[in-house]
Amino acid sequence: MPVSPELFDALPMVAPGTALRDGLDRVLQARRGTLVVIGDGPGVLEISTGGFLLDTEFTPQRLSELAKMDGAIVLTKDAKRIARANVHLTPSSSVVTSETGTRHRTAERVARSLGVPVISVSHAMGVITLFMGDDRHSLRPTAALIDQADQALDTLQRFRSRFDGGLRSLNAAEVVDAATVGQVVEIAQSAETMLRINNLLGEIVVELGDRGRLVELQRAEIVGDLVAKLSSVIEDYAPLESGLIPRSEAIRARLGAIALDEVGDPLIIAAAMGLSPEFESGVSPRGYRFLEQIPKLPREQLEALVEQFGTLSRLLSAETSDIAAIPGFGEAKARSLVASVARMSERAQFSGR
């Protein structure tokens, strides 16, 4: 389940390699439990009783030693100093909690009522749990995170290969006016699956902290221009609305709203894109993706070509004089464009074999 933005922002504080995570791991390894509140503002002080003031620099060793006491440990907002220790927290019992253990119930109530990160270390269950607002997240061991990242990267690469292969096949079908709804939907499915995996990897990278840099580089390389290419497919095939090309962002938002377990349903993808459920039916591109491959073709001229011809098949059969008649073009530019279109058409057919 995706984490909330607030919890996502708090994860780097407990990433492997940080002093706080080192201290939490020490507590767990010593078979002890503790409750750590990050933030010593007025709200936290109002629900704190007992304990003692420390105001000392945070070290993993100090956190481990202080965890021997029953009370909670309160850190400053940046987690660089230990403000108080052995504190008894008394959040309102009216705050709803789904937890059962005393420590976890207290952690969830404090996090929900005050909006500060609260960490519960459970020696009985052997887990470290971060609470933030209405969300909770069990911190995973570094080795488990790296294994999960490797599996996700492998899956991401497989879907990227499927996506790129689908585009090559679509390119070849387009230049002979044989593209189908099914081809377009399959490409969108691959892209949406990749975006879901990419989000999961983003969470893992944040949770890994500095140790996630290599994963982040691999993730960025694989995803690359995925969104741009998906947007171009949408511009090519999404039905016209009031005579205008629909904004790709709006359709991408509809695709992004599809539940993870429904991304694999081609009918749902087709509906989100406004396409026919008849996957074998033919569909003609407007030519955006094709024209975007022509070097140094300004966007305004690309738009003019799409507006003039309406479909890629008409553009492919256009004569030099047809293009030269469009404002902004001339005989020389039209001749060069026709030659580029012919070369690209041949290349598309060859690469799709």
N, C-alpha and C positions, 0 to 999 in steps of 0.2 A: 504494500500500500504506500503511495507517495506521501512523503512527509510534508507538513505545512511549511510555509516560508519562514515562520518564526523558529521552528525546530531546526530547519535547514541551516539557518544562520547561527544557531547555537552549537551545531555539531563540530565545527573546527576547534572549539575550546577543549573538546575531549578526544581529539584525534590522536592516533598513535604517534608517539614522539613528543607530545606536549608534556609539560611537568604535571599537569592535572591528571592526565590519563595514566602517567607513570605512578602517581600516588594512588589512584583508584585501583590499579592492577595490584599494587603492593597490599592494599587492604584485602582484596579478594584472595590473593595468594596466601595471606596469613589466616585465612578462614575466619575473617571478621566481617561485620556489616557496618554500614554507617549511612548517614543522610547528610548531603552537602547542598547548601543553598548558595547560589552564585548571585550576590547582590546584598548589600547591607543598608539599603535605603530605609526610610521611615516605615514603609509598609511591613517590611520584614521585622523591624524592631518592635512594632506594635504587637506582633504575635509571638515574640520571643520572651521567655522567662527563664530565670536561673542561668547557669553557666557562668562564664567569666570572659572578660575582655582580653584580647591578645594583641591585636594590631601588629602583627609580625609578618615578615616576608614568608611567602608560601614556598615550601619545599615538599617533595614527595615523601620524604622521611617524616616530616612533622605531621602531615596528613595521616600517615599510617599509625603514628604513635597516638594522635588524638582520637583516632577511630576506636581505640581501646575503651574509651568512655561511651556511655549509652547515648548521650545527647547528640544533637545535630551540630554540624560545623558550618559556620557562615563565612563565606569569602567575600572579598570586595567584587565589584562588578566586572573588573578585568581579570579576576581570579589570580592576581599576583600577590595578594596579601590575605592572611587569615585574620578576620575581624574578631570572631568569637568562637568559642568551643563549648561542648557539653551543654548546648542550649536545648530547652524544651520548647517545641513549637506547638502553638495552639490555634490552628486555623479554624474557621467557622465550620461546625458540623453540618451546617445547611448546604455546604458546597458538595455537589454530587460527585461521587467517586465510584468507579467500577472495581477498584482493588479490594483485596481481602486482608492482606497482611497489614499490620499497624504501620510499619515504616512506609510501605508503598501507598497506603491510604493518605498518610500525612503528606508525602511528597506530591501526590496528585492534587490534593486540596490546596497546598501552598502554590503550586504552579498555576492552577486554574484561577485562584482568587487574586494573585499578585502579578502574574505574567512574568515571572522570573524563572530561569532554569533551575531545576532541582534534580539532584542525582541520588538515586538509591542504590546502594550496594548490598546485595543479598548473598550472604555466605551459604545459606541453606540451598538456594537455587543456583548459585554460582554465576549470577548475572549482574551486570551493571546496567541500570535503566535511567535514561534521561527523560525527564518530564518537562514540557514547555507548553503553557496554555492548556488546551484540551487534548494535546497529543503526547504520546510516549514512544520511546524508541529504545530497544535493547541493543546495547553496543556489542558488536561482534568482534571476536578475536582477529588480530591482524592477518593471520594466516588464512582464516576463513574468508575474510574480505578479499584478499588477493586471489584466492581460488575462484570466488564468485565473479570477480572482475575478469579473470581470464576466460571463464565460460561465457560471460556476456560479450566479451570482445570477439570470441570465436563465432558466436551466433550473429553478432552485428555484421561481421565480415561476410558470413554466408548470405545474409539478406541483402547486403550491398552488392554482392556478385549477382544475385537474382534480380535486383533492381536494375543494375547496369545491363544485364543480358536482356531484360524486358525492354529497355529503351532501345537497344540495338535492333531487336526484332520489330519494335514499333516503327523505328525509322525506316526499315526496309519495306514494311507494309504501307507506310504513308506515301512513299513516292510512287507506288503503283495503285494508290487509292483503295487499299485493301485492309485498312485498320479496323479493328472490331472493338466493341464496348468491353469485351472480356479482357483484351490486352491492356486497355487503359485502367480498368479496375485492378488488375493484378499488379500493375506498377504502383498504384496508390496504396494497395495493401502492403506491399513490401516496404514502401516509404513509411507508412504509419507504424508498422511493427518496429522498424528501425528507430523511429522517434521515441517509442515507448522504452525500448532497450537503452537508448541514449539517456533518457531521464533517469533510469535505474542506475546507470553507470555514473551519472552526475552525483547521485547521492553517495555512491560508494567512494568516489573521488574525494568528496568533502569529508566523509568519515575517515578516510585514510590520511588526510592532511598532507604533509610533505611527502609521504610515501606513495601518494597517489599521482605524482607528477607524470610518471611514465605512462600510467593508464590514461591520463588526460590527453597526453600527446597522441597516443594510439587512437583514442576515441575521436579526437578532432580530425585526424587524418582519414579515418574511415568515413565519417559522416560528411566531411568536406562540403560540397555544394549540393547536398541532398535537398535541402529546403528550396533552393533556387530552381532546381530541376523539377521538383514536384510542382512548384508554382507555375512553371512554364507549361507543364502538362495540363494543369487546370485551366490556364488561359486558352490553351488550344481546344479543349474539349468541353468545358462547362457550357451549358446552354446560355444563350443570350437572355438578358433580363432588360426589358424595356428598350431593346435595341442597342444595349451597351454590353461591353465585355464585363462580366461580373468580377469583382475584386477577388483575387486569389486568396487574400487574407480571410475573407468571410467564409469561403468554402473550406479553407484549411482549419478554421476554427470549428466548423461543423465536423470535420473529420477528427479533429483533436478531442472533441467531446464524446466520441464513441468509446464505450467501455472496453477495457482491455480484452475481455473474453468475447467481444463482438467484432473485433478487428478482422478476425478470420472469416467473417460472413460476407461474401462478395455482394449480396443483395443490400446489406446495410451500407457498404462503401458506395455502391452505385447510387443509392438514394441520397446520400449526403452530397454527392457530386452532381445530382440532378440528371443522371444518365438512365437510359432504358435498362430494365431488368433482363432484356433479351441479349445475352452476352455474345451471341453469334452475329448480331446485327451490325452492319457497317456504320462507321462514324468517320466524318472528315475533319481533320485538324485545320485550324485557321492559318497555321504556318509560323507561329511565334518561335517554337523551338528550332525549327529549321533555319529561320532567318537569323536567329541569335548566334548561329555558328559562323556567319559571314563576318570576317574581320573588318573592323572600322565602319560598320554600318550604324549610323546614328539611330537612336531610339525613335526619333520623330519620323525618320524615313521608313523604319521598320513598321511603325504604326500606319503610315500612309499606304504601304504595300498591302498590309492586312485589310485595311479599309477598302482599298480599291478592288482587290480580287476575292476577298471573303473566305476562300479555302485554298489550301496548299495545292490541290490539283489544278486549279485555275492559274495559280502563280507559275507552276511548273510548265504550263503550256503557253505562257505569255510570250509574246514577241518583243523584240527590242523596242519597237515603236510604241507598244502598249505601255511599257515602263517609262520611256522617255517623255510620254505625255503627262506623267504625274508631276505636279509642281515640286520643285526641288531636285528633280532628276534632269539629266540631259542625255544626249546621244551617247557620249563616251561612258558615262556612269552606268547607263542602262545596258550597254553592250558588256561592260565588265561584270555587271550583276547577273546577266543571263548566263555568262560563261561560268561564274561561280556556282550558280544554281545547278547547272548541268553537271559540273564536277561533283558537287555534294550529293546529287541524286545518284550518280554512279557509285560513289563511295558508300552511301547508305545501303544500297542493294547488295554490294559486295560484302560489307561487314555483317549483314544480317544472315548470310548463308551459314 
